[in-house]
Amino acid sequence: MPTEPKKGNIMAKQKYLCIQRSQSGKFEKPSPAQMEEMYAKFQAWKEKFEKNIVDMGGKLGSGKVVTSKGAMDGPFVEAKEVVGGFMIVSAESLEEAMEVARESPGVVMPGSSVEVREIHTS
């Protein structure tokens, strides 16, 4: 369902939550040259999809897992994958949102992925 009303015959764009996941564990820290290259790729991607990016979100820190019985520390170290960040994109379709995610720097590291979920507003 569209998040905004139709304008003429043009369907409003839908919003999608993109969840950055990576493998847990320690990885080798990139060199300054590698960091520079990664930053350049990130900037190019951001410019290419600036009309789709609604909220860049950010890197996530520690938190709690909440249930009806209370709260526990989380995320857990024994997890096989870690949610590292998120963003919200606007796209005409799930396929377009997937294209934004597929080209994002978040999928270049081995074992990394971006989960794309439609946000329903009604």
PyMOL commands that set and color helices and strands:
alter all, ss='L'
color gray80, all
select helices_A, chain A and resi 32-48+94-102+105-107
alter helices_A, ss='H'
color red, helices_A
select strands_A, chain A and resi 14-23+53-59+63-67+70-74+81-91+113-118
alter strands_A, ss='S'
color yellow, strands_A
deselect
rebuild
show_as cartoon
